[in-house]
Amino acid sequence: MADTPTPRNGGKQSPRIGHLLRERRRQLDLTLDAVAEATSLTKGFLSDIERDKTSPSVASLVKLCEVLNMPVGDLFTSSESAVVRADERAPIKFGGTGVSDHLLTPSGSLRFQAIWTEIEPKGTGGEQLYSLRAEEEFIIVLSGELGLQLENETFILREGDAMTFDPRRLHTFYNPSDSQPTTAIFVMTPRPR
């Protein structure tokens, strides 16, 4: 089975998404065993996710949401205000190791979703490539460097660099630095389903 528990956000409090996943699984009358088989994740790992004891990788979260037939964006909440102050950004569990994500757009926004992402040195969205059910993804690096593996191609983006690509293509991101953190903004349109 293809995932291990990933501690997130350096101990910072993140919103709990486990109950939303459990609620959706129960609505569909699915057992943990059935979801484990469909996602190739262990029953114990899924139970830990549902109890907010751990966070899945991005790829695992996308797979889980696909099996539960729910948009990934439905897991994240934020103030419905059009202004999201820097100190009021909602932390979200989008997955990965050494990655801290904060929602920049209101949770009800369907046209696009913007995420402020801070990545520790050698942090990653996960070794497993994933795709998102959106039409376009835009990334701009605010500080540091960002590696993006897009299928068989690798791109290194530096401060001020931006990139647009089709997020339905298999991809992952990482911080290639041993010592410098990376800050980037990821924008997806429409909001990933």
Backbone as CSV, one residue per row, in Angstrom:
resi,resn,N_x,N_y,N_z,CA_x,CA_y,CA_z,C_x,C_y,C_z
1,MET,0.859,-1.168,0.000,0.000,0.000,0.000,0.901,1.225,0.000
2,ALA,0.473,2.309,-0.653,1.407,3.318,-1.117,1.459,4.618,-0.341
3,ASP,1.332,4.607,0.982,1.440,5.888,1.671,1.884,5.670,3.098
4,THR,2.524,6.680,3.650,2.914,6.654,5.049,2.447,7.934,5.688
5,PRO,2.223,7.929,7.004,1.775,9.146,7.674,2.766,10.279,7.480
6,THR,2.245,11.476,7.299,3.064,12.650,7.066,2.702,13.737,8.059
7,PRO,3.585,14.052,9.031,3.283,15.166,9.908,3.318,16.459,9.117
8,ARG,2.449,17.409,9.474,2.305,18.612,8.669,2.473,19.883,9.474
9,ASN,2.826,20.953,8.795,2.770,22.320,9.292,3.604,22.567,10.536
10,GLY,4.651,21.784,10.766,5.538,22.043,11.884,4.818,22.202,13.206
11,GLY,3.748,21.466,13.434,3.019,21.539,14.690,1.952,22.614,14.736
12,LYS,1.822,23.431,13.694,0.770,24.451,13.661,-0.588,23.777,13.531
13,GLN,-1.604,24.404,14.080,-2.969,23.870,14.007,-3.492,23.992,12.577
14,SER,-3.990,22.905,12.025,-4.603,22.896,10.697,-6.075,22.578,10.849
15,PRO,-6.890,23.048,9.924,-8.300,22.689,10.011,-8.447,21.182,9.841
16,ARG,-9.428,20.644,10.473,-9.651,19.202,10.427,-10.520,18.860,9.222
17,ILE,-10.002,17.943,8.397,-10.758,17.517,7.218,-11.227,16.080,7.341
18,GLY,-10.699,15.364,8.329,-11.017,13.949,8.486,-12.501,13.673,8.606
19,HIS,-13.190,14.498,9.405,-14.629,14.264,9.593,-15.401,14.449,8.288
20,LEU,-14.919,15.344,7.418,-15.582,15.543,6.123,-15.420,14.306,5.238
21,LEU,-14.216,13.731,5.274,-13.970,12.522,4.488,-14.787,11.350,5.036
22,ARG,-14.824,11.208,6.367,-15.603,10.128,6.987,-17.091,10.289,6.677
23,GLU,-17.580,11.525,6.795,-18.991,11.805,6.522,-19.349,11.432,5.080
24,ARG,-18.487,11.811,4.139,-18.742,11.508,2.732,-18.700,9.996,2.487
25,ARG,-17.727,9.318,3.105,-17.629,7.860,2.947,-18.907,7.187,3.454
26,ARG,-19.400,7.651,4.588,-20.628,7.072,5.155,-21.853,7.394,4.296
27,GLN,-21.886,8.610,3.710,-22.993,8.960,2.804,-23.066,7.985,1.639
28,LEU,-21.899,7.573,1.171,-21.832,6.642,0.042,-21.956,5.187,0.493
29,ASP,-22.104,4.978,1.805,-22.237,3.644,2.385,-21.036,2.765,2.023
30,LEU,-19.830,3.361,2.119,-18.598,2.633,1.837,-17.895,2.288,3.143
31,THR,-17.315,1.113,3.211,-16.516,0.732,4.372,-15.085,1.228,4.183
32,LEU,-14.339,1.281,5.283,-12.917,1.620,5.172,-12.201,0.599,4.297
33,ASP,-12.590,-0.674,4.411,-11.978,-1.716,3.577,-12.190,-1.438,2.094
34,ALA,-13.401,-1.035,1.720,-13.706,-0.760,0.310,-12.898,0.428,-0.201
35,VAL,-12.797,1.481,0.612,-12.029,2.666,0.208,-10.544,2.327,0.145
36,ALA,-10.065,1.528,1.101,-8.658,1.115,1.097,-8.329,0.363,-0.189
37,GLU,-9.201,-0.546,-0.575,-8.966,-1.313,-1.796,-8.986,-0.413,-3.031
38,ALA,-9.926,0.518,-3.090,-10.064,1.392,-4.262,-8.928,2.401,-4.381
39,THR,-8.324,2.784,-3.247,-7.270,3.807,-3.268,-5.862,3.244,-3.132
40,SER,-5.745,1.952,-2.825,-4.448,1.320,-2.536,-3.783,1.920,-1.299
41,LEU,-4.578,2.446,-0.378,-4.084,2.943,0.906,-4.511,1.947,1.978
42,THR,-3.774,1.877,3.072,-4.139,0.928,4.116,-5.351,1.415,4.896
43,LYS,-6.086,0.466,5.433,-7.254,0.780,6.253,-6.830,1.615,7.465
44,GLY,-5.710,1.259,8.088,-5.213,2.001,9.248,-4.853,3.437,8.899
45,PHE,-4.219,3.617,7.741,-3.851,4.966,7.311,-5.102,5.803,7.053
46,LEU,-6.102,5.208,6.391,-7.359,5.922,6.139,-8.048,6.291,7.447
47,SER,-8.018,5.389,8.404,-8.607,5.668,9.714,-7.889,6.839,10.382
48,ASP,-6.551,6.861,10.289,-5.779,7.979,10.857,-6.131,9.295,10.169
49,ILE,-6.331,9.266,8.854,-6.729,10.479,8.126,-8.089,10.949,8.624
50,GLU,-9.038,10.025,8.731,-10.388,10.390,9.167,-10.411,10.923,10.601
51,ARG,-9.443,10.510,11.419,-9.366,10.996,12.801,-8.395,12.173,12.933
52,ASP,-7.923,12.711,11.790,-6.995,13.845,11.761,-5.712,13.570,12.533
53,LYS,-5.277,12.323,12.522,-4.024,11.948,13.179,-2.847,12.089,12.229
54,THR,-3.124,12.157,10.923,-2.079,12.290,9.918,-2.663,12.961,8.683
55,SER,-1.776,13.295,7.756,-2.184,13.940,6.513,-1.641,13.134,5.340
56,PRO,-2.457,12.897,4.315,-1.985,12.142,3.158,-1.141,13.016,2.230
57,SER,-0.431,12.365,1.309,0.248,13.107,0.250,-0.815,13.717,-0.660
58,VAL,-0.401,14.649,-1.503,-1.339,15.255,-2.454,-1.960,14.171,-3.334
59,ALA,-1.121,13.274,-3.847,-1.618,12.220,-4.737,-2.651,11.347,-4.029
60,SER,-2.379,10.998,-2.774,-3.321,10.157,-2.023,-4.616,10.895,-1.740
61,LEU,-4.528,12.184,-1.421,-5.731,12.970,-1.159,-6.589,13.075,-2.421
62,VAL,-5.946,13.294,-3.563,-6.678,13.372,-4.836,-7.364,12.037,-5.126
63,LYS,-6.628,10.917,-4.943,-7.213,9.586,-5.161,-8.402,9.354,-4.240
64,LEU,-8.232,9.714,-2.978,-9.292,9.523,-1.988,-10.544,10.313,-2.364
65,CYS,-10.349,11.565,-2.768,-11.495,12.394,-3.170,-12.160,11.855,-4.433
66,GLU,-11.368,11.303,-5.357,-11.954,10.709,-6.563,-12.834,9.518,-6.200
67,VAL,-12.347,8.653,-5.306,-13.130,7.489,-4.889,-14.401,7.933,-4.169
68,LEU,-14.306,9.014,-3.387,-15.465,9.523,-2.653,-16.322,10.456,-3.507
69,ASN,-15.909,10.653,-4.769,-16.643,11.508,-5.704,-16.941,12.884,-5.102
70,MET,-15.870,13.506,-4.575,-16.022,14.839,-4.002,-14.876,15.725,-4.460
71,PRO,-15.140,16.996,-4.734,-14.075,17.916,-5.120,-13.089,18.115,-3.971
72,VAL,-11.799,18.094,-4.272,-10.773,18.335,-3.255,-11.029,19.675,-2.571
73,GLY,-11.431,20.678,-3.340,-11.671,22.014,-2.797,-12.751,22.062,-1.734
74,ASP,-13.658,21.072,-1.713,-14.711,21.049,-0.701,-14.167,20.782,0.696
75,LEU,-12.930,20.315,0.792,-12.351,20.009,2.098,-11.832,21.245,2.823
76,PHE,-11.661,22.334,2.101,-11.009,23.500,2.681,-12.009,24.603,2.957
77,THR,-11.903,25.187,4.128,-12.795,26.275,4.510,-11.985,27.540,4.689
78,SER,-12.630,28.637,4.499,-12.005,29.938,4.671,-13.111,30.948,4.887
79,SER,-12.730,32.116,5.308,-13.697,33.194,5.431,-14.304,33.460,4.059
80,GLU,-15.604,33.707,4.009,-16.261,33.988,2.736,-15.997,35.416,2.275
81,SER,-15.292,36.192,3.075,-14.950,37.556,2.718,-14.030,37.555,1.508
82,ALA,-14.169,38.573,0.670,-13.306,38.679,-0.505,-11.885,39.064,-0.110
83,VAL,-11.714,39.656,1.079,-10.389,40.026,1.564,-9.917,38.943,2.524
84,VAL,-8.761,38.370,2.239,-8.164,37.390,3.139,-6.861,38.004,3.642
85,ARG,-6.865,38.450,4.883,-5.694,39.088,5.490,-4.585,38.056,5.715
86,ALA,-3.337,38.513,5.658,-2.195,37.611,5.814,-2.280,36.802,7.102
87,ASP,-2.731,37.425,8.183,-2.797,36.714,9.464,-4.094,35.921,9.634
88,GLU,-4.950,35.930,8.607,-6.222,35.202,8.676,-6.318,34.096,7.624
89,ARG,-5.224,33.823,6.935,-5.255,32.766,5.920,-5.567,31.428,6.580
90,ALA,-6.476,30.692,5.990,-6.857,29.389,6.540,-5.826,28.335,6.156
91,PRO,-5.183,27.698,7.151,-4.272,26.600,6.811,-5.086,25.427,6.286
92,ILE,-4.553,24.756,5.276,-5.243,23.603,4.701,-4.285,22.427,4.636
93,LYS,-4.827,21.235,4.647,-4.029,20.012,4.533,-4.142,19.517,3.104
94,PHE,-3.261,19.973,2.254,-3.298,19.532,0.863,-2.344,18.370,0.645
95,GLY,-1.496,18.068,1.610,-0.603,16.922,1.523,0.844,17.297,1.313
96,GLY,1.701,16.300,1.370,3.119,16.494,1.180,3.889,16.414,2.480
97,THR,5.203,16.601,2.369,6.113,16.570,3.506,6.869,17.887,3.554
98,GLY,6.873,18.539,4.709,7.574,19.813,4.842,6.892,20.926,4.077
99,VAL,5.577,20.815,3.911,4.803,21.785,3.134,3.716,22.375,4.018
100,SER,3.589,23.695,3.979,2.532,24.394,4.709,1.712,25.181,3.697
101,ASP,0.420,24.877,3.599,-0.466,25.516,2.625,-1.509,26.368,3.335
102,HIS,-1.829,27.514,2.720,-2.879,28.397,3.242,-3.752,28.855,2.083
103,LEU,-5.057,28.770,2.285,-6.015,29.156,1.260,-6.086,30.675,1.150
104,LEU,-5.951,31.191,-0.067,-6.017,32.633,-0.320,-7.376,33.062,-0.854
105,THR,-8.172,32.110,-1.304,-9.484,32.417,-1.879,-10.581,31.865,-0.972
106,PRO,-11.745,32.494,-0.977,-12.856,31.969,-0.180,-13.212,30.549,-0.617
107,SER,-13.627,29.723,0.337,-13.913,28.319,0.027,-15.039,28.159,-0.985
108,GLY,-15.936,29.135,-1.084,-17.047,29.043,-2.024,-16.676,29.408,-3.448
109,SER,-15.456,29.875,-3.669,-15.034,30.280,-5.006,-14.915,29.056,-5.906
110,LEU,-15.685,29.020,-6.973,-15.663,27.888,-7.891,-14.777,28.140,-9.104
111,ARG,-14.579,29.410,-9.464,-13.843,29.730,-10.691,-12.355,29.448,-10.574
112,PHE,-11.791,29.666,-9.389,-10.379,29.363,-9.202,-10.084,29.198,-7.722
113,GLN,-8.914,28.620,-7.455,-8.459,28.447,-6.082,-6.995,28.849,-6.037
114,ALA,-6.647,29.703,-5.076,-5.266,30.146,-4.907,-4.761,29.682,-3.548
115,ILE,-3.540,29.149,-3.531,-2.952,28.609,-2.311,-1.561,29.197,-2.116
116,TRP,-1.322,29.751,-0.920,-0.005,30.231,-0.497,0.720,29.015,0.064
117,THR,1.876,28.685,-0.499,2.588,27.472,-0.102,4.000,27.806,0.351
118,GLU,4.348,27.318,1.534,5.711,27.431,2.054,6.278,26.021,2.134
119,ILE,7.483,25.851,1.573,8.086,24.525,1.493,9.452,24.562,2.166
120,GLU,9.630,23.716,3.165,10.910,23.617,3.854,11.960,23.068,2.892
121,PRO,13.259,23.280,3.195,14.294,22.666,2.366,14.046,21.158,2.224
122,LYS,14.114,20.685,0.999,13.879,19.287,0.621,12.431,18.840,0.825
123,GLY,11.522,19.769,1.122,10.099,19.436,1.235,9.532,19.092,-0.133
124,THR,8.416,18.368,-0.145,7.843,17.917,-1.409,6.332,17.722,-1.313
125,GLY,5.681,17.822,-2.454,4.262,17.495,-2.550,4.037,15.991,-2.533
126,GLY,5.104,15.226,-2.550,5.044,13.765,-2.522,5.848,13.185,-3.667
127,GLU,6.409,12.006,-3.448,7.188,11.353,-4.498,6.302,10.848,-5.622
128,GLN,5.075,10.515,-5.291,4.133,9.991,-6.284,3.552,11.145,-7.101
129,LEU,3.595,11.014,-8.419,3.005,12.028,-9.288,1.486,11.975,-9.172
130,TYR,0.850,13.124,-9.300,-0.603,13.212,-9.184,-1.134,14.145,-10.254
131,SER,-2.446,14.089,-10.470,-3.095,15.036,-11.373,-4.270,15.647,-10.631
132,LEU,-4.693,16.818,-11.071,-5.831,17.511,-10.466,-6.914,17.694,-11.511
133,ARG,-8.156,17.646,-11.062,-9.283,17.844,-11.972,-9.579,19.336,-12.069
134,ALA,-8.705,20.020,-12.774,-8.834,21.442,-13.074,-8.300,21.612,-14.492
135,GLU,-8.488,22.786,-15.064,-8.070,22.983,-16.455,-6.718,23.657,-16.595
136,GLU,-6.386,24.544,-15.657,-5.105,25.241,-15.716,-4.558,25.417,-14.318
137,GLU,-3.234,25.344,-14.219,-2.566,25.639,-12.952,-1.466,26.646,-13.237
138,PHE,-1.362,27.624,-12.367,-0.368,28.686,-12.474,0.418,28.691,-11.171
139,ILE,1.741,28.796,-11.281,2.608,28.864,-10.104,3.525,30.061,-10.268
140,ILE,3.685,30.838,-9.205,4.698,31.892,-9.174,5.520,31.708,-7.902
141,VAL,6.840,31.762,-8.056,7.748,31.595,-6.926,8.045,32.968,-6.345
142,LEU,7.713,33.145,-5.072,7.944,34.422,-4.395,9.333,34.488,-3.781
143,SER,9.843,33.350,-3.304,11.207,33.298,-2.766,11.712,31.863,-2.841
144,GLY,13.025,31.723,-2.948,13.628,30.400,-3.035,13.515,29.810,-4.425
145,GLU,13.595,28.483,-4.486,13.494,27.746,-5.745,12.418,26.675,-5.613
146,LEU,11.783,26.380,-6.741,10.751,25.342,-6.763,11.040,24.399,-7.916
147,GLY,11.145,23.121,-7.604,11.264,22.109,-8.642,9.880,21.604,-8.988
148,LEU,9.607,21.446,-10.269,8.324,20.909,-10.716,8.612,19.762,-11.667
149,GLN,8.171,18.574,-11.294,8.266,17.445,-12.207,6.921,17.322,-12.890
150,LEU,6.921,17.475,-14.195,5.715,17.413,-15.012,5.894,16.233,-15.960
151,GLU,5.313,15.104,-15.575,5.517,13.834,-16.260,7.016,13.558,-16.335
152,ASN,7.626,13.507,-17.513,9.052,13.178,-17.628,9.963,14.395,-17.683
153,GLU,9.398,15.596,-17.558,10.192,16.824,-17.600,10.348,17.396,-16.196
154,THR,11.496,18.020,-15.943,11.728,18.688,-14.664,12.063,20.145,-14.930
155,PHE,11.433,21.032,-14.181,11.659,22.471,-14.296,12.102,22.994,-12.936
156,ILE,13.075,23.905,-12.942,13.479,24.595,-11.716,13.085,26.058,-11.881
157,LEU,12.186,26.514,-11.021,11.732,27.905,-11.040,12.404,28.647,-9.897
158,ARG,12.872,29.857,-10.188,13.531,30.683,-9.176,12.643,31.876,-8.837
159,GLU,13.054,32.624,-7.841,12.284,33.782,-7.385,11.844,34.646,-8.565
160,GLY,10.544,34.913,-8.651,9.979,35.727,-9.722,9.544,34.935,-10.941
161,ASP,10.013,33.676,-11.066,9.613,32.839,-12.200,8.176,32.363,-12.019
162,ALA,7.498,32.173,-13.139,6.122,31.675,-13.119,5.978,30.605,-14.195
163,MET,4.985,29.758,-14.013,4.739,28.690,-14.980,3.249,28.375,-14.997
164,THR,2.743,28.077,-16.181,1.358,27.646,-16.355,1.385,26.291,-17.050
165,PHE,0.527,25.366,-16.598,0.477,24.041,-17.218,-0.893,23.408,-16.973
166,ASP,-1.130,22.296,-17.631,-2.372,21.543,-17.490,-2.227,20.611,-16.284
167,PRO,-2.956,20.863,-15.184,-2.787,20.055,-13.974,-3.344,18.639,-14.086
168,ARG,-3.983,18.327,-15.212,-4.443,16.956,-15.436,-3.269,16.061,-15.820
169,ARG,-2.139,16.686,-16.211,-0.912,15.929,-16.465,-0.305,15.536,-15.121
170,LEU,0.311,14.372,-15.061,0.926,13.910,-13.816,2.078,14.829,-13.430
171,HIS,2.103,15.228,-12.155,3.132,16.154,-11.705,3.314,16.085,-10.190
172,THR,4.376,16.695,-9.712,4.601,16.949,-8.294,5.583,18.112,-8.197
173,PHE,5.718,18.649,-6.995,6.629,19.775,-6.782,7.537,19.471,-5.600
174,TYR,8.649,20.220,-5.514,9.584,20.023,-4.405,10.487,21.237,-4.278
175,ASN,11.110,21.367,-3.118,12.118,22.394,-2.895,13.472,21.718,-3.062
176,PRO,14.255,22.089,-4.086,15.529,21.423,-4.327,16.648,21.852,-3.369
177,SER,16.426,22.900,-2.595,17.481,23.446,-1.738,17.671,22.631,-0.457
178,ASP,18.922,22.563,-0.011,19.251,21.936,1.272,19.075,22.904,2.434
179,SER,19.001,24.223,2.135,19.026,25.192,3.235,18.001,26.317,3.146
180,GLN,17.482,26.613,1.964,16.576,27.749,1.802,15.124,27.300,1.637
181,PRO,14.204,27.883,2.413,12.787,27.574,2.201,12.291,28.216,0.902
182,THR,11.172,27.745,0.421,10.542,28.275,-0.788,9.142,28.763,-0.445
183,THR,8.758,29.901,-1.021,7.383,30.385,-0.915,6.860,30.571,-2.332
184,ALA,5.678,30.024,-2.589,5.082,30.113,-3.925,3.570,30.238,-3.790
185,ILE,2.957,30.719,-4.844,1.499,30.754,-4.923,1.079,29.836,-6.066
186,PHE,0.153,28.924,-5.760,-0.419,28.005,-6.735,-1.853,28.453,-6.995
187,VAL,-2.210,28.606,-8.275,-3.572,29.001,-8.642,-4.106,27.969,-9.631
188,MET,-5.297,27.434,-9.344,-5.921,26.446,-10.215,-7.287,26.945,-10.657
189,THR,-7.595,26.704,-11.939,-8.898,27.104,-12.443,-9.479,25.996,-13.311
190,PRO,-10.755,25.679,-13.160,-11.566,26.048,-12.006,-11.034,25.353,-10.766
191,ARG,-11.620,25.639,-9.614,-11.202,24.995,-8.376,-11.188,23.486,-8.601
192,PRO,-10.131,22.781,-8.145,-10.074,21.326,-8.366,-11.311,20.621,-7.833
193,ARG,-11.814,19.697,-8.642,-13.008,18.938,-8.247,-12.595,17.603,-7.711
